[in-house]
Amino acid sequence: MNKYRLFAPGPTPVADEIALEMAGPIIHHRTKEFEKIVAEVRDGLKWLFQTKQEVMLLASSGTGAMESAIINTLNAGDQVIVVDGGKFGERWWKLAQAHGIKPEIIKVPWGEAVDPKEIETRLQTGKYRAVFVQASESSTGVYHPIREIAALTKGREDVLCVVDAISALGAVNLPMDEWGIDMLIAGSQKALSLPPGLAFIALSSKAWKFAESSKLPKFYFDLKRELKNIQTNQSAFTPAISLVIGLRKALEMMREEGLEQLFARHDRLARATREGMKALGLKIYAKVPVNSLTAVQVPEGMDAQKIYKILQDKFNMTIAGGQDAAKGKIFRIAHLGWFDDLDMVTVVGAVELALAELGHKFELGSGVGAVLKVLREKH
Ligand SMILES: *Cc1c(COP(=O)(O)O)cnc(C)c1O
């Protein structure tokens, strides 16, 4: 018998309290009862996004909100800057191209963060309408310098800073209004510890101005219509009712913890994981690692997929492997959302057992020991 243990960077485990909350009978969305829930959720999302703007809820996976960002603010033929440092950066330019937008792609080697100067020099040409970037590039575990990038577009009325924070919001500090992020995007199945199916997007007043002149076709993802609806605690179409009910609980739990503590917990779990891996003689793949997940590079000659497979087959534990350029070279451990200190002991212990099986030379327990040292700070 092995309990199921989920350590993938999305979907992440759903908190027990949230699962219970969602198990109740379905209620209708055109009722006072549901409107009250939406009112609470609106308030909680503004708190989490650190914004005065409305945060809109979409019944879709995260990519739906990414697409909505494009079709609600831009026009065919517009030129935009896209930071491509992995699978999700790639998704930005593919989405842009699908809508007739011309991306200038800044190719960042996998495992590295973008240098804001690369963006700054391109912005000086005055050709671009937006900069698209990931806060957490989940395929490499990299954090891109969002504060510095947003600072480049903050003073300019003609360029938007669009941030995919799907695997970052709720794990790392991204104060939307203070930093001047124009569109901030999140998803339910990552740090919010909800099942997949809800996406979130907030627009700055600058982005709403862009929306006035955007003529790209839209219907389901028409954010101007969603804004009008959410202001009366409604939605244009049937919302993902159970998920919204779960979201109220998720936000309540996050508020009880507090923003600072939430980020401090993710920072501690991330450091514990990194130290644990380094103690085993493995390398951290990201040059600038994000606190939501850790991408671990295995030694030359070892196949990272084998670690993934041993954990899955022998321990009923799901981590993530590497994709494309990183396939076989890395594995990824998530620690965003419903994870606590002792979860990191478990996952690092499991990686140790897998490494031992693969004949890797190290002292059994040294990874777990390094994890405990980091956790000791708090306990
Ligand atoms: C998970 C994720 C997405 C969205 O993926 P969906 O499968 O559409 O939810 C987008 N960007 C990043 C960085 C992600 O981690």
Ligand as a Chemical Component Dictionary entry (heavy atoms), coordinates in Angstrom:
data_LIG
# 
_chem_comp.id                   LIG 
_chem_comp.type                 NON-POLYMER 
_chem_comp.pdbx_formal_charge   0 
_chem_comp.three_letter_code    LIG 
# 
loop_
_chem_comp_atom.comp_id 
_chem_comp_atom.atom_id 
_chem_comp_atom.alt_atom_id 
_chem_comp_atom.type_symbol 
_chem_comp_atom.charge 
_chem_comp_atom.model_Cartn_x 
_chem_comp_atom.model_Cartn_y 
_chem_comp_atom.model_Cartn_z 
_chem_comp_atom.pdbx_ordinal 
LIG C1 C1 C 0 0.351  25.608 -15.662 1  
LIG C2 C2 C 0 0.848  26.802 -16.374 2  
LIG C3 C3 C 0 0.111  27.425 -17.410 3  
LIG C4 C4 C 0 -1.266 27.050 -17.814 4  
LIG O1 O1 O 0 -1.486 25.821 -18.212 5  
LIG P1 P1 P 0 -2.973 25.280 -18.318 6  
LIG O2 O2 O 0 -2.720 23.839 -18.590 7  
LIG O3 O3 O 0 -3.637 25.978 -19.421 8  
LIG O4 O4 O 0 -3.637 25.556 -17.005 9  
LIG C5 C5 C 0 0.640  28.552 -17.996 10 
LIG N1 N1 N 0 1.807  29.060 -17.629 11 
LIG C6 C6 C 0 2.529  28.522 -16.631 12 
LIG C7 C7 C 0 3.807  29.163 -16.253 13 
LIG C8 C8 C 0 2.081  27.367 -15.991 14 
LIG O5 O5 O 0 2.809  26.834 -15.004 15 
# 
loop_
_chem_comp_bond.comp_id 
_chem_comp_bond.atom_id_1 
_chem_comp_bond.atom_id_2 
_chem_comp_bond.value_order 
_chem_comp_bond.pdbx_ordinal 
LIG C1 C2 SING 1  
LIG C2 C3 SING 2  
LIG C2 C8 DOUB 3  
LIG C3 C4 SING 4  
LIG C3 C5 DOUB 5  
LIG C4 O1 SING 6  
LIG O1 P1 SING 7  
LIG P1 O2 DOUB 8  
LIG P1 O3 SING 9  
LIG P1 O4 SING 10 
LIG C5 N1 SING 11 
LIG N1 C6 DOUB 12 
LIG C6 C7 SING 13 
LIG C6 C8 SING 14 
LIG C8 O5 SING 15 
# 
